[in-house]
Amino acid sequence: MTLPSVSRRQFLGAAALTAASWSRVYGAATALRVAAVGVGGKGWSDLTEIAASPHVQVVALCDVDESDKFLGRAAMKFPHARKLTDWRKLLDTPKDFDGLIVATPDHMHAPIALPALQLGKHVHCQKPLTHSVFEARQMRLAAEKYKVVTQMGNQIQSHKFYKTAVKLVHDGTIGKVKEVHSWQSGGLGWMLADDRPPGSDPVPAGLNWDGWLGVAPERPYKKNLYHSFNWRAWQDFSNGQLGDFGCHILDPVFLALELAAPLSILAEAPPINREVWTKRSKVEYVFPGTKRTAGRSIYVTWYDGQGHLPPAEAHGLPASVKLPGSGSVLIGEKGTLVIPHVAAPQLYPQEKFGKIEMEPDGNHYLAWADACRGEGKTGSNFTYAGNLTEAVLLGAIAIRVPGTKLGWDAAALKLTGSEKAAALVKKAYRKGWEPSWVG
């Protein structure tokens, strides 16, 4: 989106202070001035976790909902922070903050984070990183071009359970991996309608509905269907169950196997309309093999929907083994690794393997705050997170064209096999809300 009130001098002045130069100029002892857009729900926990750093100063809070559960609560906790309801006004004063937390519905991640990156701001953005594949590529390119510190909010990556699982594979404990099955078999509590209902409801006091919609097409407000949680059911705002959990559950798989972009994607799912996501799907990815895999390619199969688990013949574990409600099974040449979401990893057959030594816990939030100040690095920077998000969202595209095998040319950002699918790599934006791309 164009920001006419940001002058060229302001832009260049803010963009010039990259992550490395920031720590040299100000020193690691200087407080990191943080602004947050989206401060309810997950945004509240992101904000409070990052603000727990003694080196962080919360200077601005922005939310389209001014009620007690959103901007009101954040303002009570951080009374000295500037309060806004329009994130564009925050970016009008780029010299007032150093880093930005973005924790809005998915469709607004890139439109808010991209201009902040272009202003040279460090960004912590919730998962999935973006709403479209093209946006994910743009976020990666922007982070690399402006040399800022970035972190996607798949915070379980820093937990000892996921770190241990990755190390087990890297240590060769189960040998080279032959195939992977990943799943989220929980219910879809946010799926409250099968299609868009008629009519509208009064917009609650303090909610800027137009600002909440942002880049999405206009639609009437309906109580409980969208704001503040159930937006995940709707294609205009999210990528459904795969978008919600894929960047968590597939994260240790990507890290353990050092996966790149997929070669092909094939989905099985019920027919889908234009409005809501499916209640059940299976997505089969084929990735190029790596030094961690047994072949020149490897299948990674995703399952979602209530009670939808990989069948016993797929994972080959004993009947006595009960799979967790969500997680992954990595089938190796020497054994099988189960990575629950979130619990300690397990090795099978159990009698073959000794006690698993756990890696130390990390703090995903403070790692970002520290890295912004020149101390350490982030594990889910947008180079990594952009690639992971692209793969996740390619699966969501495949769900919209079930039964059609899609080929993926990552360098050209091009899907083959379906004109409809190819058109979904990018998306349209509401007039007046169009982002400005990196190029």
Secondary structure, 3 states (H helix, E strand, C coil): CCCCCCCHHHHHHHHCCCHHHHHHHHCCCCCEEEEEECCCCHHHHHHHHHHCCCCEEEEEEECCECCHHHHHHHHHHCCCCEEECCHHHHHCCHHHCCEEEECCCHHHHHHHHHHHHHCCCEEEECCCCCCCHHHHHHHHHHHHHHCCCEEECCHHHHCHHHHHHHHHHHCCCCCCEEEEEEEECCCCCCCCCCCCCCCCCCCCCCECHHHHHCCCCCCCCCCCCCCCCHHHHECCCCCHHHHHHHHHHCHHHHHHHCCCCCCEEEEECCCCCCCECCCEEEEEEEEECCCCECCCEEEEEEEEECCCCCCHHHHCCCCCCCCCCEEEEEEECCCEEEEECCCCCEEECHHHCCCCCCCCCCCHHHHHHHHHCCCCCCCCCHHHHHHHHHHHHHHHHHHHCCCCCEEEECCCCEEECCHHHHHCCCCCCCCCCCCCCCC
